[in-house]
Amino acid sequence: IRILIFRILNHLGILLAHLTPSGTPSILIPFMVIIESISLIIRPLTLAIRLTANIIAGHLLLTLLGSSGININSLSTLSILIFTQILLLTLEIAVSLIQAYVFSILSTLYRRET
């Protein structure tokens, strides 16, 4: 969002030129500007929501499995629970690495477009 505000304040003409594709009929230009403006505003928000949802989902799974360990009496069930948590933690680390990669790629693409 900071980059978008910087571009609006310093390079408004260039930004407006990117809001209308070349060859757009003049009657559609106001609608295209509105649609592209909404798209520019929503992109960082959807990226943040996706990252937040993935972080919350992983933590929620680990918390649910961890809280169920309080009521377990047998050692074999407890060892299965611990093994499952280790697998989920490994999965969460892998997902976080993928999310960092996707965030980097998408933020670079968004920066180039604005």
Backbone atoms as SQL, in Angstrom:
CREATE TABLE atoms (id INTEGER PRIMARY KEY, chain TEXT, resi INTEGER, resn TEXT, atom TEXT, x REAL, y REAL, z REAL);
INSERT INTO atoms VALUES
  (1, 'A', 1, 'ILE', 'N', 0.841, -1.181, 0.000),
  (2, 'A', 1, 'ILE', 'CA', 0.000, 0.000, 0.000),
  (3, 'A', 1, 'ILE', 'C', 0.883, 1.239, 0.000),
  (4, 'A', 2, 'ARG', 'N', 2.002, 1.184, 0.698),
  (5, 'A', 2, 'ARG', 'CA', 2.914, 2.323, 0.754),
  (6, 'A', 2, 'ARG', 'C', 3.451, 2.657, -0.632),
  (7, 'A', 3, 'ILE', 'N', 3.773, 1.643, -1.408),
  (8, 'A', 3, 'ILE', 'CA', 4.276, 1.869, -2.767),
  (9, 'A', 3, 'ILE', 'C', 3.186, 2.484, -3.632),
  (10, 'A', 4, 'LEU', 'N', 1.952, 2.025, -3.464),
  (11, 'A', 4, 'LEU', 'CA', 0.837, 2.573, -4.226),
  (12, 'A', 4, 'LEU', 'C', 0.629, 4.047, -3.903),
  (13, 'A', 5, 'ILE', 'N', 0.691, 4.410, -2.628),
  (14, 'A', 5, 'ILE', 'CA', 0.530, 5.813, -2.230),
  (15, 'A', 5, 'ILE', 'C', 1.677, 6.651, -2.775),
  (16, 'A', 6, 'PHE', 'N', 2.898, 6.130, -2.734),
  (17, 'A', 6, 'PHE', 'CA', 4.048, 6.848, -3.289),
  (18, 'A', 6, 'PHE', 'C', 3.869, 7.090, -4.780),
  (19, 'A', 7, 'ARG', 'N', 3.416, 6.084, -5.497),
  (20, 'A', 7, 'ARG', 'CA', 3.221, 6.243, -6.940),
  (21, 'A', 7, 'ARG', 'C', 2.106, 7.242, -7.243),
  (22, 'A', 8, 'ILE', 'N', 1.054, 7.244, -6.442),
  (23, 'A', 8, 'ILE', 'CA', -0.033, 8.200, -6.662),
  (24, 'A', 8, 'ILE', 'C', 0.464, 9.618, -6.447),
  (25, 'A', 9, 'LEU', 'N', 1.248, 9.834, -5.403),
  (26, 'A', 9, 'LEU', 'CA', 1.712, 11.184, -5.093),
  (27, 'A', 9, 'LEU', 'C', 2.778, 11.680, -6.058),
  (28, 'A', 10, 'ASN', 'N', 3.648, 10.815, -6.531),
  (29, 'A', 10, 'ASN', 'CA', 4.781, 11.258, -7.340),
  (30, 'A', 10, 'ASN', 'C', 4.640, 10.996, -8.836),
  (31, 'A', 11, 'HIS', 'N', 3.932, 9.967, -9.216),
  (32, 'A', 11, 'HIS', 'CA', 3.850, 9.591, -10.631),
  (33, 'A', 11, 'HIS', 'C', 2.400, 9.347, -11.030),
  (34, 'A', 12, 'LEU', 'N', 1.550, 10.314, -10.812),
  (35, 'A', 12, 'LEU', 'CA', 0.120, 10.130, -11.066),
  (36, 'A', 12, 'LEU', 'C', -0.164, 9.898, -12.546),
  (37, 'A', 13, 'GLY', 'N', 0.525, 10.613, -13.426),
  (38, 'A', 13, 'GLY', 'CA', 0.289, 10.450, -14.864),
  (39, 'A', 13, 'GLY', 'C', 0.618, 9.052, -15.353),
  (40, 'A', 14, 'ILE', 'N', 1.738, 8.525, -14.893),
  (41, 'A', 14, 'ILE', 'CA', 2.140, 7.170, -15.303),
  (42, 'A', 14, 'ILE', 'C', 1.169, 6.136, -14.736),
  (43, 'A', 15, 'LEU', 'N', 0.745, 6.351, -13.492),
  (44, 'A', 15, 'LEU', 'CA', -0.195, 5.420, -12.875),
  (45, 'A', 15, 'LEU', 'C', -1.526, 5.420, -13.611),
  (46, 'A', 16, 'LEU', 'N', -2.014, 6.598, -13.977),
  (47, 'A', 16, 'LEU', 'CA', -3.279, 6.667, -14.706),
  (48, 'A', 16, 'LEU', 'C', -3.170, 6.030, -16.086),
  (49, 'A', 17, 'ALA', 'N', -1.998, 6.124, -16.702),
  (50, 'A', 17, 'ALA', 'CA', -1.809, 5.487, -18.006),
  (51, 'A', 17, 'ALA', 'C', -1.889, 3.964, -17.893),
  (52, 'A', 18, 'HIS', 'N', -1.497, 3.411, -16.756),
  (53, 'A', 18, 'HIS', 'CA', -1.565, 1.962, -16.562),
  (54, 'A', 18, 'HIS', 'C', -2.977, 1.488, -16.236),
  (55, 'A', 19, 'LEU', 'N', -3.853, 2.412, -15.874),
  (56, 'A', 19, 'LEU', 'CA', -5.211, 2.021, -15.511),
  (57, 'A', 19, 'LEU', 'C', -6.091, 1.758, -16.725),
  (58, 'A', 20, 'THR', 'N', -5.691, 2.249, -17.877),
  (59, 'A', 20, 'THR', 'CA', -6.471, 2.011, -19.095),
  (60, 'A', 20, 'THR', 'C', -5.586, 1.310, -20.120),
  (61, 'A', 21, 'PRO', 'N', -5.942, 0.109, -20.508),
  (62, 'A', 21, 'PRO', 'CA', -5.157, -0.590, -21.526),
  (63, 'A', 21, 'PRO', 'C', -5.236, 0.144, -22.865),
  (64, 'A', 22, 'SER', 'N', -4.219, -0.013, -23.675),
  (65, 'A', 22, 'SER', 'CA', -4.231, 0.639, -24.981),
  (66, 'A', 22, 'SER', 'C', -5.320, 0.025, -25.852),
  (67, 'A', 23, 'GLY', 'N', -5.966, 0.867, -26.616),
  (68, 'A', 23, 'GLY', 'CA', -7.041, 0.411, -27.488),
  (69, 'A', 23, 'GLY', 'C', -8.395, 0.356, -26.813),
  (70, 'A', 24, 'THR', 'N', -8.503, 0.860, -25.584),
  (71, 'A', 24, 'THR', 'CA', -9.781, 0.870, -24.883),
  (72, 'A', 24, 'THR', 'C', -10.681, 1.937, -25.500),
  (73, 'A', 25, 'PRO', 'N', -11.919, 1.590, -25.837),
  (74, 'A', 25, 'PRO', 'CA', -12.832, 2.610, -26.365),
  (75, 'A', 25, 'PRO', 'C', -13.054, 3.717, -25.336),
  (76, 'A', 26, 'SER', 'N', -13.208, 4.935, -25.823),
  (77, 'A', 26, 'SER', 'CA', -13.292, 6.088, -24.916),
  (78, 'A', 26, 'SER', 'C', -14.495, 6.022, -23.991),
  (79, 'A', 27, 'ILE', 'N', -15.548, 5.358, -24.396),
  (80, 'A', 27, 'ILE', 'CA', -16.722, 5.262, -23.532),
  (81, 'A', 27, 'ILE', 'C', -16.466, 4.338, -22.337),
  (82, 'A', 28, 'LEU', 'N', -15.534, 3.399, -22.478),
  (83, 'A', 28, 'LEU', 'CA', -15.234, 2.453, -21.396),
  (84, 'A', 28, 'LEU', 'C', -14.129, 2.928, -20.461),
  (85, 'A', 29, 'ILE', 'N', -13.434, 3.998, -20.804),
  (86, 'A', 29, 'ILE', 'CA', -12.291, 4.450, -20.003),
  (87, 'A', 29, 'ILE', 'C', -12.669, 4.743, -18.553),
  (88, 'A', 30, 'PRO', 'N', -13.775, 5.464, -18.258),
  (89, 'A', 30, 'PRO', 'CA', -14.098, 5.694, -16.833),
  (90, 'A', 30, 'PRO', 'C', -14.339, 4.399, -16.056),
  (91, 'A', 31, 'PHE', 'N', -14.999, 3.439, -16.686),
  (92, 'A', 31, 'PHE', 'CA', -15.258, 2.171, -16.012),
  (93, 'A', 31, 'PHE', 'C', -13.966, 1.383, -15.788),
  (94, 'A', 32, 'MET', 'N', -13.084, 1.416, -16.780),
  (95, 'A', 32, 'MET', 'CA', -11.806, 0.714, -16.651),
  (96, 'A', 32, 'MET', 'C', -10.949, 1.317, -15.544),
  (97, 'A', 33, 'VAL', 'N', -10.970, 2.644, -15.421),
  (98, 'A', 33, 'VAL', 'CA', -10.204, 3.300, -14.357),
  (99, 'A', 33, 'VAL', 'C', -10.732, 2.872, -12.994),
  (100, 'A', 34, 'ILE', 'N', -12.044, 2.810, -12.854),
  (101, 'A', 34, 'ILE', 'CA', -12.638, 2.397, -11.574),
  (102, 'A', 34, 'ILE', 'C', -12.282, 0.942, -11.265),
  (103, 'A', 35, 'ILE', 'N', -12.433, 0.070, -12.242),
  (104, 'A', 35, 'ILE', 'CA', -12.153, -1.355, -12.027),
  (105, 'A', 35, 'ILE', 'C', -10.679, -1.588, -11.713),
  (106, 'A', 36, 'GLU', 'N', -9.789, -0.953, -12.452),
  (107, 'A', 36, 'GLU', 'CA', -8.355, -1.127, -12.208),
  (108, 'A', 36, 'GLU', 'C', -7.931, -0.503, -10.882),
  (109, 'A', 37, 'SER', 'N', -8.564, 0.600, -10.486),
  (110, 'A', 37, 'SER', 'CA', -8.250, 1.210, -9.184),
  (111, 'A', 37, 'SER', 'C', -8.644, 0.280, -8.047),
  (112, 'A', 38, 'ILE', 'N', -9.821, -0.309, -8.169),
  (113, 'A', 38, 'ILE', 'CA', -10.260, -1.270, -7.150),
  (114, 'A', 38, 'ILE', 'C', -9.310, -2.465, -7.116),
  (115, 'A', 39, 'SER', 'N', -8.881, -2.920, -8.276),
  (116, 'A', 39, 'SER', 'CA', -7.940, -4.042, -8.345),
  (117, 'A', 39, 'SER', 'C', -6.619, -3.703, -7.664),
  (118, 'A', 40, 'LEU', 'N', -6.115, -2.493, -7.880),
  (119, 'A', 40, 'LEU', 'CA', -4.857, -2.084, -7.249),
  (120, 'A', 40, 'LEU', 'C', -4.972, -2.000, -5.734),
  (121, 'A', 41, 'ILE', 'N', -6.137, -1.597, -5.253),
  (122, 'A', 41, 'ILE', 'CA', -6.329, -1.475, -3.805),
  (123, 'A', 41, 'ILE', 'C', -6.524, -2.850, -3.164),
  (124, 'A', 42, 'ILE', 'N', -7.214, -3.743, -3.847),
  (125, 'A', 42, 'ILE', 'CA', -7.548, -5.047, -3.266),
  (126, 'A', 42, 'ILE', 'C', -6.364, -6.010, -3.256),
  (127, 'A', 43, 'ARG', 'N', -5.446, -5.902, -4.191),
  (128, 'A', 43, 'ARG', 'CA', -4.334, -6.860, -4.278),
  (129, 'A', 43, 'ARG', 'C', -3.534, -6.998, -2.987),
  (130, 'A', 44, 'PRO', 'N', -3.051, -5.905, -2.377),
  (131, 'A', 44, 'PRO', 'CA', -2.310, -6.093, -1.118),
  (132, 'A', 44, 'PRO', 'C', -3.174, -6.658, 0.004),
  (133, 'A', 45, 'LEU', 'N', -4.461, -6.307, 0.007),
  (134, 'A', 45, 'LEU', 'CA', -5.347, -6.822, 1.051),
  (135, 'A', 45, 'LEU', 'C', -5.550, -8.330, 0.910),
  (136, 'A', 46, 'THR', 'N', -5.742, -8.815, -0.309),
  (137, 'A', 46, 'THR', 'CA', -5.926, -10.256, -0.491),
  (138, 'A', 46, 'THR', 'C', -4.648, -11.023, -0.168),
  (139, 'A', 47, 'LEU', 'N', -3.512, -10.432, -0.476),
  (140, 'A', 47, 'LEU', 'CA', -2.236, -11.067, -0.138),
  (141, 'A', 47, 'LEU', 'C', -2.086, -11.181, 1.381),
  (142, 'A', 48, 'ALA', 'N', -2.428, -10.126, 2.097),
  (143, 'A', 48, 'ALA', 'CA', -2.337, -10.144, 3.560),
  (144, 'A', 48, 'ALA', 'C', -3.331, -11.128, 4.169),
  (145, 'A', 49, 'ILE', 'N', -4.536, -11.170, 3.637),
  (146, 'A', 49, 'ILE', 'CA', -5.551, -12.093, 4.164),
  (147, 'A', 49, 'ILE', 'C', -5.124, -13.543, 3.947),
  (148, 'A', 50, 'ARG', 'N', -4.565, -13.852, 2.778),
  (149, 'A', 50, 'ARG', 'CA', -4.129, -15.221, 2.495),
  (150, 'A', 50, 'ARG', 'C', -3.004, -15.647, 3.423),
  (151, 'A', 51, 'LEU', 'N', -2.036, -14.759, 3.637),
  (152, 'A', 51, 'LEU', 'CA', -0.932, -15.086, 4.541),
  (153, 'A', 51, 'LEU', 'C', -1.433, -15.279, 5.972),
  (154, 'A', 52, 'THR', 'N', -2.319, -14.399, 6.412),
  (155, 'A', 52, 'THR', 'CA', -2.858, -14.500, 7.770),
  (156, 'A', 52, 'THR', 'C', -3.653, -15.788, 7.955),
  (157, 'A', 53, 'ALA', 'N', -4.461, -16.146, 6.974),
  (158, 'A', 53, 'ALA', 'CA', -5.262, -17.372, 7.078),
  (159, 'A', 53, 'ALA', 'C', -4.376, -18.611, 7.153),
  (160, 'A', 54, 'ASN', 'N', -3.310, -18.646, 6.390),
  (161, 'A', 54, 'ASN', 'CA', -2.405, -19.798, 6.438),
  (162, 'A', 54, 'ASN', 'C', -1.677, -19.890, 7.772),
  (163, 'A', 55, 'ILE', 'N', -1.278, -18.759, 8.322),
  (164, 'A', 55, 'ILE', 'CA', -0.609, -18.763, 9.625),
  (165, 'A', 55, 'ILE', 'C', -1.567, -19.229, 10.713),
  (166, 'A', 56, 'ILE', 'N', -2.787, -18.709, 10.697),
  (167, 'A', 56, 'ILE', 'CA', -3.769, -19.067, 11.719),
  (168, 'A', 56, 'ILE', 'C', -4.143, -20.545, 11.616),
  (169, 'A', 57, 'ALA', 'N', -4.290, -21.068, 10.404),
  (170, 'A', 57, 'ALA', 'CA', -4.678, -22.476, 10.233),
  (171, 'A', 57, 'ALA', 'C', -3.627, -23.415, 10.815),
  (172, 'A', 58, 'GLY', 'N', -2.358, -23.138, 10.561),
  (173, 'A', 58, 'GLY', 'CA', -1.301, -23.994, 11.103),
  (174, 'A', 58, 'GLY', 'C', -1.238, -23.945, 12.615),
  (175, 'A', 59, 'HIS', 'N', -1.334, -22.744, 13.170),
  (176, 'A', 59, 'HIS', 'CA', -1.296, -22.614, 14.627),
  (177, 'A', 59, 'HIS', 'C', -2.524, -23.253, 15.271),
  (178, 'A', 60, 'LEU', 'N', -3.663, -23.150, 14.611),
  (179, 'A', 60, 'LEU', 'CA', -4.882, -23.731, 15.155),
  (180, 'A', 60, 'LEU', 'C', -4.790, -25.253, 15.213),
  (181, 'A', 61, 'LEU', 'N', -4.261, -25.869, 14.166),
  (182, 'A', 61, 'LEU', 'CA', -4.091, -27.326, 14.179),
  (183, 'A', 61, 'LEU', 'C', -3.153, -27.775, 15.293),
  (184, 'A', 62, 'LEU', 'N', -2.034, -27.075, 15.440),
  (185, 'A', 62, 'LEU', 'CA', -1.090, -27.445, 16.499),
  (186, 'A', 62, 'LEU', 'C', -1.696, -27.237, 17.885),
  (187, 'A', 63, 'THR', 'N', -2.455, -26.178, 18.060),
  (188, 'A', 63, 'THR', 'CA', -3.085, -25.912, 19.357),
  (189, 'A', 63, 'THR', 'C', -4.141, -26.959, 19.681),
  (190, 'A', 64, 'LEU', 'N', -4.948, -27.335, 18.693),
  (191, 'A', 64, 'LEU', 'CA', -5.983, -28.345, 18.933),
  (192, 'A', 64, 'LEU', 'C', -5.380, -29.694, 19.301),
  (193, 'A', 65, 'LEU', 'N', -4.337, -30.090, 18.605),
  (194, 'A', 65, 'LEU', 'CA', -3.696, -31.363, 18.947),
  (195, 'A', 65, 'LEU', 'C', -2.977, -31.284, 20.290),
  (196, 'A', 66, 'GLY', 'N', -2.375, -30.154, 20.577),
  (197, 'A', 66, 'GLY', 'CA', -1.667, -29.995, 21.846),
  (198, 'A', 66, 'GLY', 'C', -2.602, -29.991, 23.039),
  (199, 'A', 67, 'SER', 'N', -3.770, -29.396, 22.881),
  (200, 'A', 67, 'SER', 'CA', -4.710, -29.351, 24.001),
  (201, 'A', 67, 'SER', 'C', -5.390, -30.695, 24.225),
  (202, 'A', 68, 'SER', 'N', -5.431, -31.556, 23.224),
  (203, 'A', 68, 'SER', 'CA', -6.029, -32.875, 23.427),
  (204, 'A', 68, 'SER', 'C', -5.083, -33.816, 24.161),
  (205, 'A', 69, 'GLY', 'N', -3.822, -33.470, 24.263),
  (206, 'A', 69, 'GLY', 'CA', -2.853, -34.314, 24.946),
  (207, 'A', 69, 'GLY', 'C', -3.012, -34.321, 26.452),
  (208, 'A', 70, 'ILE', 'N', -3.761, -33.393, 26.999),
  (209, 'A', 70, 'ILE', 'CA', -3.950, -33.314, 28.453),
  (210, 'A', 70, 'ILE', 'C', -4.776, -34.496, 28.957),
  (211, 'A', 71, 'ASN', 'N', -5.727, -34.964, 28.171),
  (212, 'A', 71, 'ASN', 'CA', -6.639, -36.022, 28.606),
  (213, 'A', 71, 'ASN', 'C', -6.164, -37.429, 28.260),
  (214, 'A', 72, 'ILE', 'N', -4.984, -37.577, 27.724),
  (215, 'A', 72, 'ILE', 'CA', -4.499, -38.893, 27.296),
  (216, 'A', 72, 'ILE', 'C', -3.789, -39.589, 28.462),
  (217, 'A', 73, 'ASN', 'N', -4.149, -40.866, 28.675),
  (218, 'A', 73, 'ASN', 'CA', -3.577, -41.623, 29.782),
  (219, 'A', 73, 'ASN', 'C', -2.516, -42.621, 29.330),
  (220, 'A', 74, 'SER', 'N', -2.621, -43.160, 28.128),
  (221, 'A', 74, 'SER', 'CA', -1.675, -44.197, 27.710),
  (222, 'A', 74, 'SER', 'C', -0.469, -43.574, 27.014),
  (223, 'A', 75, 'LEU', 'N', 0.650, -44.249, 27.177),
  (224, 'A', 75, 'LEU', 'CA', 1.906, -43.756, 26.611),
  (225, 'A', 75, 'LEU', 'C', 1.929, -43.899, 25.091),
  (226, 'A', 76, 'SER', 'N', 1.317, -44.954, 24.566),
  (227, 'A', 76, 'SER', 'CA', 1.314, -45.156, 23.110),
  (228, 'A', 76, 'SER', 'C', 0.489, -44.076, 22.408),
  (229, 'A', 77, 'THR', 'N', -0.637, -43.724, 22.975),
  (230, 'A', 77, 'THR', 'CA', -1.457, -42.660, 22.381),
  (231, 'A', 77, 'THR', 'C', -0.738, -41.326, 22.458),
  (232, 'A', 78, 'LEU', 'N', -0.051, -41.090, 23.554),
  (233, 'A', 78, 'LEU', 'CA', 0.704, -39.847, 23.700),
  (234, 'A', 78, 'LEU', 'C', 1.850, -39.779, 22.693),
  (235, 'A', 79, 'SER', 'N', 2.512, -40.908, 22.460),
  (236, 'A', 79, 'SER', 'CA', 3.608, -40.907, 21.485),
  (237, 'A', 79, 'SER', 'C', 3.087, -40.679, 20.064),
  (238, 'A', 80, 'ILE', 'N', 1.925, -41.231, 19.748),
  (239, 'A', 80, 'ILE', 'CA', 1.313, -40.979, 18.430),
  (240, 'A', 80, 'ILE', 'C', 0.957, -39.506, 18.290),
  (241, 'A', 81, 'LEU', 'N', 0.443, -38.917, 19.354),
  (242, 'A', 81, 'LEU', 'CA', 0.087, -37.497, 19.332),
  (243, 'A', 81, 'LEU', 'C', 1.324, -36.621, 19.141),
  (244, 'A', 82, 'ILE', 'N', 2.393, -36.947, 19.823),
  (245, 'A', 82, 'ILE', 'CA', 3.633, -36.173, 19.681),
  (246, 'A', 82, 'ILE', 'C', 4.198, -36.329, 18.271),
  (247, 'A', 83, 'PHE', 'N', 4.166, -37.550, 17.743),
  (248, 'A', 83, 'PHE', 'CA', 4.641, -37.778, 16.376),
  (249, 'A', 83, 'PHE', 'C', 3.799, -36.996, 15.366),
  (250, 'A', 84, 'THR', 'N', 2.478, -36.975, 15.569),
  (251, 'A', 84, 'THR', 'CA', 1.592, -36.216, 14.685),
  (252, 'A', 84, 'THR', 'C', 1.889, -34.729, 14.764),
  (253, 'A', 85, 'GLN', 'N', 2.164, -34.240, 15.968),
  (254, 'A', 85, 'GLN', 'CA', 2.494, -32.821, 16.105),
  (255, 'A', 85, 'GLN', 'C', 3.813, -32.486, 15.422),
  (256, 'A', 86, 'ILE', 'N', 4.765, -33.375, 15.498),
  (257, 'A', 86, 'ILE', 'CA', 6.045, -33.138, 14.813),
  (258, 'A', 86, 'ILE', 'C', 5.832, -33.105, 13.301),
  (259, 'A', 87, 'LEU', 'N', 5.002, -34.022, 12.794),
  (260, 'A', 87, 'LEU', 'CA', 4.694, -34.001, 11.360),
  (261, 'A', 87, 'LEU', 'C', 3.984, -32.711, 10.960),
  (262, 'A', 88, 'LEU', 'N', 3.018, -32.281, 11.770),
  (263, 'A', 88, 'LEU', 'CA', 2.310, -31.036, 11.465),
  (264, 'A', 88, 'LEU', 'C', 3.227, -29.824, 11.557),
  (265, 'A', 89, 'LEU', 'N', 4.152, -29.837, 12.496),
  (266, 'A', 89, 'LEU', 'CA', 5.107, -28.738, 12.610),
  (267, 'A', 89, 'LEU', 'C', 6.012, -28.687, 11.384),
  (268, 'A', 90, 'THR', 'N', 6.439, -29.860, 10.916),
  (269, 'A', 90, 'THR', 'CA', 7.238, -29.914, 9.688),
  (270, 'A', 90, 'THR', 'C', 6.431, -29.406, 8.498),
  (271, 'A', 91, 'LEU', 'N', 5.167, -29.803, 8.427),
  (272, 'A', 91, 'LEU', 'CA', 4.296, -29.321, 7.359),
  (273, 'A', 91, 'LEU', 'C', 4.109, -27.810, 7.442),
  (274, 'A', 92, 'GLU', 'N', 3.946, -27.281, 8.647),
  (275, 'A', 92, 'GLU', 'CA', 3.773, -25.834, 8.812),
  (276, 'A', 92, 'GLU', 'C', 5.031, -25.071, 8.394),
  (277, 'A', 93, 'ILE', 'N', 6.185, -25.623, 8.678),
  (278, 'A', 93, 'ILE', 'CA', 7.438, -24.979, 8.243),
  (279, 'A', 93, 'ILE', 'C', 7.524, -24.980, 6.718),
  (280, 'A', 94, 'ALA', 'N', 7.153, -26.100, 6.094),
  (281, 'A', 94, 'ALA', 'CA', 7.172, -26.165, 4.627),
  (282, 'A', 94, 'ALA', 'C', 6.179, -25.178, 4.024),
  (283, 'A', 95, 'VAL', 'N', 4.992, -25.097, 4.603),
  (284, 'A', 95, 'VAL', 'CA', 3.986, -24.148, 4.108),
  (285, 'A', 95, 'VAL', 'C', 4.466, -22.716, 4.288),
  (286, 'A', 96, 'SER', 'N', 5.134, -22.430, 5.393),
  (287, 'A', 96, 'SER', 'CA', 5.621, -21.062, 5.605),
  (288, 'A', 96, 'SER', 'C', 6.704, -20.695, 4.598),
  (289, 'A', 97, 'LEU', 'N', 7.549, -21.653, 4.229),
  (290, 'A', 97, 'LEU', 'CA', 8.556, -21.383, 3.199),
  (291, 'A', 97, 'LEU', 'C', 7.905, -21.130, 1.843),
  (292, 'A', 98, 'ILE', 'N', 6.898, -21.922, 1.521),
  (293, 'A', 98, 'ILE', 'CA', 6.180, -21.708, 0.261),
  (294, 'A', 98, 'ILE', 'C', 5.460, -20.367, 0.280),
  (295, 'A', 99, 'GLN', 'N', 4.855, -20.017, 1.413),
  (296, 'A', 99, 'GLN', 'CA', 4.158, -18.732, 1.515),
  (297, 'A', 99, 'GLN', 'C', 5.122, -17.563, 1.389),
  (298, 'A', 100, 'ALA', 'N', 6.307, -17.692, 1.946),
  (299, 'A', 100, 'ALA', 'CA', 7.305, -16.625, 1.806),
  (300, 'A', 100, 'ALA', 'C', 7.713, -16.462, 0.349),
  (301, 'A', 101, 'TYR', 'N', 7.868, -17.569, -0.343),
  (302, 'A', 101, 'TYR', 'CA', 8.214, -17.515, -1.769),
  (303, 'A', 101, 'TYR', 'C', 7.091, -16.863, -2.581),
  (304, 'A', 102, 'VAL', 'N', 5.852, -17.293, -2.340),
  (305, 'A', 102, 'VAL', 'CA', 4.709, -16.732, -3.064),
  (306, 'A', 102, 'VAL', 'C', 4.552, -15.250, -2.753),
  (307, 'A', 103, 'PHE', 'N', 4.737, -14.873, -1.489),
  (308, 'A', 103, 'PHE', 'CA', 4.641, -13.462, -1.112),
  (309, 'A', 103, 'PHE', 'C', 5.693, -12.640, -1.842),
  (310, 'A', 104, 'SER', 'N', 6.906, -13.148, -1.919),
  (311, 'A', 104, 'SER', 'CA', 7.977, -12.422, -2.611),
  (312, 'A', 104, 'SER', 'C', 7.670, -12.260, -4.093),
  (313, 'A', 105, 'ILE', 'N', 7.233, -13.323, -4.718),
  (314, 'A', 105, 'ILE', 'CA', 6.926, -13.271, -6.148),
  (315, 'A', 105, 'ILE', 'C', 5.761, -12.322, -6.417),
  (316, 'A', 106, 'LEU', 'N', 4.682, -12.454, -5.653),
  (317, 'A', 106, 'LEU', 'CA', 3.515, -11.607, -5.897),
  (318, 'A', 106, 'LEU', 'C', 3.789, -10.143, -5.590),
  (319, 'A', 107, 'SER', 'N', 4.514, -9.870, -4.512),
  (320, 'A', 107, 'SER', 'CA', 4.805, -8.464, -4.213),
  (321, 'A', 107, 'SER', 'C', 5.720, -7.856, -5.270),
  (322, 'A', 108, 'THR', 'N', 6.630, -8.640, -5.828),
  (323, 'A', 108, 'THR', 'CA', 7.472, -8.144, -6.922),
  (324, 'A', 108, 'THR', 'C', 6.634, -7.872, -8.168),
  (325, 'A', 109, 'LEU', 'N', 5.721, -8.775, -8.478),
  (326, 'A', 109, 'LEU', 'CA', 4.850, -8.561, -9.634),
  (327, 'A', 109, 'LEU', 'C', 3.949, -7.350, -9.436),
  (328, 'A', 110, 'TYR', 'N', 3.410, -7.181, -8.229),
  (329, 'A', 110, 'TYR', 'CA', 2.542, -6.035, -7.961),
  (330, 'A', 110, 'TYR', 'C', 3.319, -4.732, -8.063),
  (331, 'A', 111, 'ARG', 'N', 4.563, -4.740, -7.598),
  (332, 'A', 111, 'ARG', 'CA', 5.390, -3.538, -7.678),
  (333, 'A', 111, 'ARG', 'C', 5.694, -3.153, -9.120),
  (334, 'A', 112, 'ARG', 'N', 5.913, -4.136, -9.943),
  (335, 'A', 112, 'ARG', 'CA', 6.219, -3.850, -11.352),
  (336, 'A', 112, 'ARG', 'C', 5.011, -3.305, -12.097),
  (337, 'A', 113, 'GLU', 'N', 3.809, -3.725, -11.697),
  (338, 'A', 113, 'GLU', 'CA', 2.605, -3.281, -12.399),
  (339, 'A', 113, 'GLU', 'C', 2.189, -1.869, -12.033),
  (340, 'A', 114, 'THR', 'N', 2.491, -1.421, -10.822),
  (341, 'A', 114, 'THR', 'CA', 2.054, -0.078, -10.427),
  (342, 'A', 114, 'THR', 'C', 3.081, 0.958, -10.766);
